[in-house]
């Protein structure tokens, strides 16, 4: 079994979303900010996947 590598996600968030530093101070506020960034990243991926799926031709049986 291959090891799962999570580093590309951090690179995508830093480069594609232009996230380079936290704008709030404090661990609890940074935790909330990071959660929002991750949620936005996952929602964008989910939306792109749904759009790709809706453009595929439907096979009727």
GURO-755229 format. One record per residue (C-alpha): residue in three letters; x, y, z. Coordinates in Angstrom, 2 decimals. Layout:
rec res:ALA px:X py:Y pz:Z
...
//
This chain:
rec res:UNK px:0.00 py:0.00 pz:0.00
rec res:UNK px:1.26 py:3.46 pz:-0.86
rec res:UNK px:1.72 py:6.20 pz:1.67
rec res:UNK px:-0.71 py:9.13 pz:1.37
rec res:UNK px:1.08 py:12.44 pz:0.81
rec res:UNK px:-0.75 py:15.56 pz:2.06
rec res:UNK px:1.88 py:18.12 pz:1.04
rec res:UNK px:0.25 py:19.02 pz:-2.32
rec res:UNK px:-2.82 py:20.30 pz:-0.46
rec res:UNK px:-0.71 py:22.81 pz:1.49
rec res:UNK px:0.98 py:23.91 pz:-1.74
rec res:UNK px:-2.37 py:24.37 pz:-3.47
rec res:UNK px:-3.73 py:26.40 pz:-0.56
rec res:UNK px:-0.62 py:28.58 pz:-0.40
rec res:UNK px:-0.20 py:29.15 pz:-4.14
rec res:UNK px:-3.68 py:28.90 pz:-5.67
rec res:UNK px:-5.56 py:30.59 pz:-2.81
rec res:UNK px:-2.75 py:33.08 pz:-2.04
rec res:UNK px:-2.74 py:32.17 pz:1.65
rec res:UNK px:0.62 py:33.04 pz:3.16
rec res:UNK px:-0.08 py:34.10 pz:6.74
rec res:UNK px:-2.83 py:34.16 pz:9.31
rec res:UNK px:-4.61 py:37.47 pz:9.77
rec res:UNK px:-5.73 py:36.81 pz:13.36
rec res:UNK px:-3.78 py:36.30 pz:16.59
rec res:UNK px:-4.22 py:33.45 pz:19.00
rec res:UNK px:-4.35 py:29.69 pz:18.63
rec res:UNK px:-8.15 py:29.42 pz:18.80
rec res:UNK px:-8.63 py:32.13 pz:16.17
rec res:UNK px:-5.98 py:30.56 pz:13.91
rec res:UNK px:-7.69 py:27.20 pz:14.28
rec res:UNK px:-10.98 py:28.72 pz:13.15
rec res:UNK px:-9.30 py:30.57 pz:10.26
rec res:UNK px:-7.50 py:27.42 pz:9.10
rec res:UNK px:-10.78 py:25.48 pz:9.30
rec res:UNK px:-12.46 py:28.07 pz:7.08
rec res:UNK px:-9.60 py:27.90 pz:4.57
rec res:UNK px:-9.79 py:24.10 pz:4.46
rec res:UNK px:-13.58 py:24.18 pz:4.12
rec res:UNK px:-13.33 py:26.65 pz:1.24
rec res:UNK px:-10.68 py:24.47 pz:-0.44
rec res:UNK px:-12.84 py:21.35 pz:-0.12
rec res:UNK px:-16.00 py:23.15 pz:-1.32
rec res:UNK px:-14.18 py:24.41 pz:-4.42
rec res:UNK px:-12.94 py:20.87 pz:-5.17
rec res:UNK px:-16.45 py:19.49 pz:-4.61
rec res:UNK px:-18.02 py:22.11 pz:-6.91
rec res:UNK px:-15.53 py:21.39 pz:-9.69
rec res:UNK px:-16.21 py:17.65 pz:-9.37
rec res:UNK px:-19.99 py:18.21 pz:-9.56
rec res:UNK px:-19.60 py:20.44 pz:-12.62
rec res:UNK px:-17.47 py:17.81 pz:-14.35
rec res:UNK px:-20.02 py:15.13 pz:-13.53
rec res:UNK px:-22.94 py:17.21 pz:-14.84
rec res:UNK px:-21.17 py:17.82 pz:-18.18
rec res:UNK px:-20.67 py:14.13 pz:-18.85
rec res:UNK px:-23.24 py:12.56 pz:-21.18
rec res:UNK px:-25.86 py:10.57 pz:-19.32
rec res:UNK px:-26.18 py:6.90 pz:-20.28
rec res:UNK px:-29.76 py:5.70 pz:-20.24
rec res:UNK px:-30.52 py:2.03 pz:-19.91
//
